[in-house]
Amino acid sequence: MVYGINTGFGSLKSERFSISEARLVSRNLIVSHSAGTGEPFAPEVTRAAMLLRANAMTPGHSGVRRVVVETLLEMLNKGVVPIVPSQGSLGASGDLAPLSHLALVLSRDPHREDGDANSGEAWFNGSAMSGRQAMVQARIKRLVLEAKEGLALNNGVQYMTALAVLAVLNAEALLQLHDIAVAMHIDAACGVRHAFDARIAGIRRYQGHAQVAKNVLALLEGSSFADSDPLRIQDAYSIRCSPQIAGAVRDAVAHVRAGLEIEINSVTDNPLIFPDQDESLSGGNFHGDPVGLRVDYLKTVLTELGNLSERRINRLMDRNHNYGLPPYLSRHPGIESGMMMASYTAAALASENKVLAHPASVDSIPTSENQEDIVSMGTHGARQATAILRNVETIIAIELLCAAQALDLRMEKTLGQLGRGTAIAHRVIRDKIPTLEHDRQMSDDIAYALRLIRSGELLKAVEEKIELT
């Protein structure tokens, strides 16, 4: 008996069948496990999952033919993207439902040459269609899965990992943008630079702390607004402790990245084949906790980054804490509300993140007649991490908007020079978004600022002139 090759799956492991039925069993596995629901994963998430699943099978321990991997790569190269529902995974025997929906598109009924009704859906050339149509139009042959190949395709943690990898990559860019926002705030509020001194970072010795402090000082180089108040000894925590807080976030993101680099180069299905020893071993490499626990950590630290940014926004709104600027950065306070509601939106998103940050991995629910009795919920966590990331991107976009408005008002109030990096960031924002002379619909400004963040345009412009770590 070899699990999944001549036995049933999950708690049906004691049910045996003839190897002559293996093709039908592989196909039935994919069809029956395609039970997902909800909005589909974004195309870039499914493309990432396809690449990761192909990579996991290349070491040769999954018991699949070379053509299975080649078909996945051909789909990637020709732009066939399965439409995969985002809900339905427990992150236990991998992302069973999502990966089955993916495999529906590339596989077919062994008894029907022309394909079958169960081909799923896919995007191709900008249109949604049946999986069979997409493969025909792309001129890719759908496969009849052999023994073990259905199991190899849907046992794995590639969807939670794809979400986590994309979240980490975006978080790394967002951390650089956070440092730009801090520097702009210091220029706008005439803050002090002492807290960013390398000697302070040197005696606590966290890499992230040192990186944030170095970045902010580089961005503020040449500023005449920073340190311009001789009576100011120190700033509030949200400014003064930015190196410690955002630095800890940086170190946490690096920890998550290190785990994901192991995961994306691992073999995660079951059973595993060891051809040199002529053995098949049934284990649990498909379990999602190595990813799920890390994405819960990522959720926590990204939420804290959003909290930090939101507090600085709040200070810029407050006439008692923005060092001589008008309330809500309005040119006509009272008659007009200025950026009041942008700060409310940031507060709403920061609070929403606190709910999403609850660790998914502490939950579990037994399935498969108690055979699968502790599950990871890693895909829940990865989806939540993505939502939190998007919220924090928006919070920092709002902070950049508010800081740009505050810089406009500061430069009108006092002659002076912005830091080299803050001047670049301010110019890029103002090239796309005019200063707020009178009240207008702030949601449009927030959307434009988000585009500057997500396109990489703002960060690229700054990094072309300022070396950020």
Buried (B, 14 or more C-beta within 10 A) or exposed (E): EBBBBBBBBBEEBEEEEEEEEBBBBBBBBBBEBBEBEEEBBBBEBBBBBBBBBBBBBEEEBBBBBEEBBEBBEBBBEBBBBBBBBBBBBBBBBBBBBBBBBBBBBBBBBBEEEEBBEBBBBBBBEEEEBBBBBBBBBBEBEBBBBBBBBBBBBBBBBBBBBBBBBBBBBBBEBBBBBBBBBBBBBBBBBBBBBBBBEEEBBEEEEBEBBBBBBBBBBBBBEEBBBBBBBEEBEEBEEBBBBBBBBBBBBBBBBBBBBEBBEEBBEBBBBBBBBEEEEEEBBEEEBBBBBBBBBBBBBBBBBBBBBBBBBBBBBBBBBEEEBBBEBBBBBBBEBEEBBBBBBBBBBBBBBBBBBBEBBEBBBEEBEEBBEEBBEEBBBBBBBBBBBBBBBBBBBBBBBBBBBBBBBBBBBBBEEEEBEBBBBBBBBBEBBBEEBEBBEEBEEBEEBBEBBBBBBBEEBBBEBBBEEBEBB
